[in-house]
């Protein structure tokens, strides 16, 4: 199921609707990171000094390294949040191409889409900030650092993509029931998305592919007992 869904999503990359979403989400992500860079630079400047030259230098270097590492890890996730603003464009294109006989999904209101994307971004930022000291401690143990990063963000990304897509088709209660029933498949889907997101340059188009990918995943999930059939 997962491999077939990914293959269909990649096959649709030349779609003009996908290109428009890519340009918009990339522009938003650049603006966010410019603002974040200024905030981090200002915050580092506010760090108290100890009066000991070598210790202050060490603190500054570690702070800068931590900020760089955080930005490197989070850029793909900010792109993921930005893509949420244009989910309907991607989902509509997938539905028109692959599921024309199914009832179309209900477009999300602009305000609801924005709030959901901001919530996801703040959640990812908050959790990764809390984990930043652990990331730094694991710098000399790369396998453990990567395992932690992929496990945590795989869950976050899978849940966000699933909720953004599923909310087009199901009310909240049924959406949660289906997510709990298939949480293993969804986590594996999110893990695959995060793996692709960490590949330089490729990660610029992955959020669009991932949105289409999750539409295909959702369409293939068997309904939970007591839920009506979809489409």
Residue pairs with C-beta under 8 A, 6 or more apart in sequence:
1 185
1 217
1 220
2 185
2 188
2 189
2 192
2 217
4 216
4 220
5 189
5 213
5 216
5 217
5 220
6 192
6 209
6 213
6 216
8 98
8 212
8 213
8 216
9 94
9 209
9 210
9 212
9 213
9 215
9 216
10 209
12 18
12 93
12 94
12 97
12 212
13 205
13 208
13 209
15 93
15 97
17 89
17 90
17 92
17 93
18 90
18 93
18 208
18 212
20 86
20 89
21 83
21 86
21 89
21 90
21 208
22 204
22 205
22 208
24 82
24 85
24 86
25 79
25 82
25 83
25 85
25 86
25 207
25 208
26 79
26 82
26 204
28 82
28 85
29 75
29 78
29 79
29 82
32 78
32 82
32 121
33 71
33 75
33 78
36 71
37 71
40 67
40 71
44 60
44 63
44 64
44 67
47 59
47 60
47 63
49 56
50 56
50 59
62 136
65 136
66 132
66 135
66 136
69 132
69 135
69 136
70 128
70 129
70 132
73 128
73 135
73 149
74 124
74 125
74 128
75 203
76 194
76 197
76 198
76 203
76 206
76 207
77 121
77 124
77 128
77 153
77 156
77 157
77 197
78 121
79 197
79 203
79 204
79 206
79 207
80 120
80 157
80 160
80 161
80 193
80 197
80 207
80 210
81 117
81 118
81 120
81 121
81 124
81 160
82 117
82 207
83 90
83 207
83 208
83 210
83 211
84 113
84 116
84 117
84 120
84 160
84 164
85 113
85 114
85 117
87 108
87 113
87 164
87 165
87 168
87 211
88 105
88 107
88 108
88 113
88 168
90 208
90 211
90 212
90 215
91 105
91 165
91 168
91 211
91 212
91 215
92 104
92 105
92 107
93 212
94 212
94 215
94 216
95 102
95 104
95 105
95 215
98 216
99 219
99 231
101 231
102 219
102 230
102 231
103 231
105 165
105 168
105 169
106 168
106 169
107 168
108 116
108 164
108 167
108 168
113 164
116 163
116 164
116 167
120 156
120 160
123 156
124 153
124 156
127 152
127 156
128 135
128 152
128 153
131 148
131 152
134 148
135 145
135 148
135 149
138 144
138 145
138 148
139 145
149 194
150 191
150 194
150 195
151 191
153 190
153 194
154 187
154 188
154 190
154 191
154 193
154 194
155 187
155 190
156 190
157 190
157 193
157 194
157 197
157 210
158 186
158 187
158 188
158 189
158 190
158 191
158 193
159 179
159 186
159 190
161 189
161 190
161 193
161 210
161 211
161 213
161 214
162 179
162 186
162 214
162 217
162 218
163 175
163 179
164 211
164 214
165 211
165 214
165 215
165 218
166 175
166 178
166 179
166 218
167 175
169 218
169 230
170 178
170 227
170 230
174 224
174 227
177 224
177 226
177 227
178 221
178 223
178 224
178 227
179 186
181 224
182 221
182 222
185 217
185 221
186 217
189 213
189 214
189 217
193 206
193 210
193 213
196 202
196 203
196 206
196 209
196 210
197 203
197 206
197 207
197 210
199 206
219 230
219 231
223 229
223 230
